[in-house]
Amino acid sequence: MKKHEIDIVATYHVGYSNSIELPEGKNPSDIDDIWIKWDNGTITFKDESTLDFIFEKYPEYNDDLKKPTDIDAYNETGENVYCSTDVIENLIKMVK
Protein backbone atom coordinates (compact mmCIF):
# COMPACT_ATOMS: atom_id res chain seq x y z
CA MET A 1 0.00 0.00 0.00
CA LYS A 2 1.39 3.39 -0.98
CA LYS A 3 2.35 5.79 1.80
CA HIS A 4 1.11 9.29 1.14
CA GLU A 5 2.95 12.46 2.05
CA ILE A 6 1.63 15.97 2.61
CA ASP A 7 3.40 19.32 2.87
CA ILE A 8 2.30 21.40 5.86
CA VAL A 9 2.72 25.17 5.77
CA ALA A 10 2.38 27.03 9.10
CA THR A 11 2.13 30.78 8.68
CA TYR A 12 3.52 33.06 11.35
CA HIS A 13 4.83 36.43 10.24
CA VAL A 14 6.75 34.26 7.81
CA GLY A 15 5.89 30.77 6.58
CA TYR A 16 7.73 27.51 7.12
CA SER A 17 7.11 24.34 5.17
CA ASN A 18 7.82 20.74 6.16
CA SER A 19 6.99 17.49 4.40
CA ILE A 20 5.32 15.03 6.75
CA GLU A 21 4.95 11.37 5.76
CA LEU A 22 1.50 10.07 6.59
CA PRO A 23 1.13 6.62 8.16
CA GLU A 24 0.46 3.68 5.89
CA GLY A 25 -3.21 3.54 4.99
CA LYS A 26 -3.76 7.28 5.55
CA ASN A 27 -4.10 9.86 2.81
CA PRO A 28 -4.62 13.63 2.88
CA SER A 29 -8.42 13.33 2.69
CA ASP A 30 -8.33 11.52 6.07
CA ILE A 31 -7.09 14.67 7.86
CA ASP A 32 -9.51 16.36 10.26
CA ASP A 33 -7.19 18.83 12.03
CA ILE A 34 -3.55 19.95 12.21
CA TRP A 35 -2.18 21.59 15.36
CA ILE A 36 1.27 23.17 15.83
CA LYS A 37 2.82 24.90 18.84
CA TRP A 38 6.51 25.74 18.80
CA ASP A 39 8.11 22.67 17.11
CA ASN A 40 5.48 20.11 18.12
CA GLY A 41 2.66 19.20 15.80
CA THR A 42 -0.19 16.74 15.73
CA ILE A 43 -2.32 15.63 12.80
CA THR A 44 -5.72 14.34 13.89
CA PHE A 45 -7.44 12.06 11.41
CA LYS A 46 -11.18 11.67 10.95
CA ASP A 47 -11.03 8.28 12.72
CA GLU A 48 -9.57 10.19 15.74
CA SER A 49 -6.13 8.59 15.41
CA THR A 50 -3.21 11.02 15.57
CA LEU A 51 0.26 11.52 14.20
CA ASP A 52 2.72 13.59 16.25
CA PHE A 53 5.54 15.29 14.36
CA ILE A 54 8.32 17.80 14.86
CA PHE A 55 7.81 20.94 12.79
CA GLU A 56 11.34 22.07 11.98
CA LYS A 57 11.97 25.76 11.56
CA TYR A 58 14.71 28.24 12.32
CA PRO A 59 16.14 27.72 15.81
CA GLU A 60 15.55 31.30 17.00
CA TYR A 61 12.43 31.29 19.14
CA ASN A 62 10.32 34.26 19.97
CA ASP A 63 6.71 34.79 20.94
CA ASP A 64 5.71 35.32 17.31
CA LEU A 65 6.61 31.69 16.58
CA LYS A 66 4.62 30.15 19.44
CA LYS A 67 1.45 29.46 17.43
CA PRO A 68 0.88 29.87 13.68
CA THR A 69 -1.75 32.30 12.48
CA ASP A 70 -2.70 29.87 9.72
CA ILE A 71 -1.97 26.25 8.79
CA ASP A 72 -2.34 24.75 5.30
CA ALA A 73 -1.51 21.28 3.98
CA TYR A 74 -0.92 20.26 0.36
CA ASN A 75 -0.91 16.79 -1.23
CA GLU A 76 1.67 15.43 -3.66
CA THR A 77 0.11 17.33 -6.59
CA GLY A 78 0.02 20.66 -4.75
CA GLU A 79 -3.72 20.59 -4.02
CA ASN A 80 -4.69 22.29 -0.75
CA VAL A 81 -6.19 19.50 1.41
CA TYR A 82 -6.45 21.36 4.74
CA CYS A 83 -6.85 25.02 5.62
CA SER A 84 -7.38 26.55 9.05
CA THR A 85 -8.88 29.73 7.67
CA ASP A 86 -9.49 31.26 11.05
CA VAL A 87 -7.23 29.94 13.80
CA ILE A 88 -8.47 32.63 16.21
CA GLU A 89 -12.04 31.38 15.76
CA ASN A 90 -10.83 27.83 16.47
CA LEU A 91 -8.98 29.02 19.60
CA ILE A 92 -12.15 30.72 20.86
CA LYS A 93 -14.04 27.44 20.40
CA MET A 94 -11.36 25.59 22.43
CA VAL A 95 -11.61 28.07 25.31
CA LYS A 96 -15.42 27.71 25.58
C-alpha positions in Angstrom: 0.0 0.0 0.0 1.4 3.4 -1.0 2.4 5.8 1.8 1.1 9.3 1.1 3.0 12.5 2.1 1.6 16.0 2.6 3.4 19.3 2.9 2.3 21.4 5.9 2.7 25.2 5.8 2.4 27.0 9.1 2.1 30.8 8.7 3.5 33.1 11.3 4.8 36.4 10.2 6.8 34.3 7.8 5.9 30.8 6.6 7.7 27.5 7.1 7.1 24.3 5.2 7.8 20.7 6.2 7.0 17.5 4.4 5.3 15.0 6.7 5.0 11.4 5.8 1.5 10.1 6.6 1.1 6.6 8.2 0.5 3.7 5.9 -3.2 3.5 5.0 -3.8 7.3 5.5 -4.1 9.9 2.8 -4.6 13.6 2.9 -8.4 13.3 2.7 -8.3 11.5 6.1 -7.1 14.7 7.9 -9.5 16.4 10.3 -7.2 18.8 12.0 -3.6 20.0 12.2 -2.2 21.6 15.4 1.3 23.2 15.8 2.8 24.9 18.8 6.5 25.7 18.8 8.1 22.7 17.1 5.5 20.1 18.1 2.7 19.2 15.8 -0.2 16.7 15.7 -2.3 15.6 12.8 -5.7 14.3 13.9 -7.4 12.1 11.4 -11.2 11.7 10.9 -11.0 8.3 12.7 -9.6 10.2 15.7 -6.1 8.6 15.4 -3.2 11.0 15.6 0.3 11.5 14.2 2.7 13.6 16.2 5.5 15.3 14.4 8.3 17.8 14.9 7.8 20.9 12.8 11.3 22.1 12.0 12.0 25.8 11.6 14.7 28.2 12.3 16.1 27.7 15.8 15.5 31.3 17.0 12.4 31.3 19.1 10.3 34.3 20.0 6.7 34.8 20.9 5.7 35.3 17.3 6.6 31.7 16.6 4.6 30.1 19.4 1.4 29.5 17.4 0.9 29.9 13.7 -1.7 32.3 12.5 -2.7 29.9 9.7 -2.0 26.2 8.8 -2.3 24.8 5.3 -1.5 21.3 4.0 -0.9 20.3 0.4 -0.9 16.8 -1.2 1.7 15.4 -3.7 0.1 17.3 -6.6 0.0 20.7 -4.8 -3.7 20.6 -4.0 -4.7 22.3 -0.8 -6.2 19.5 1.4 -6.4 21.4 4.7 -6.8 25.0 5.6 -7.4 26.5 9.0 -8.9 29.7 7.7 -9.5 31.3 11.1 -7.2 29.9 13.8 -8.5 32.6 16.2 -12.0 31.4 15.8 -10.8 27.8 16.5 -9.0 29.0 19.6 -12.1 30.7 20.9 -14.0 27.4 20.4 -11.4 25.6 22.4 -11.6 28.1 25.3 -15.4 27.7 25.6 
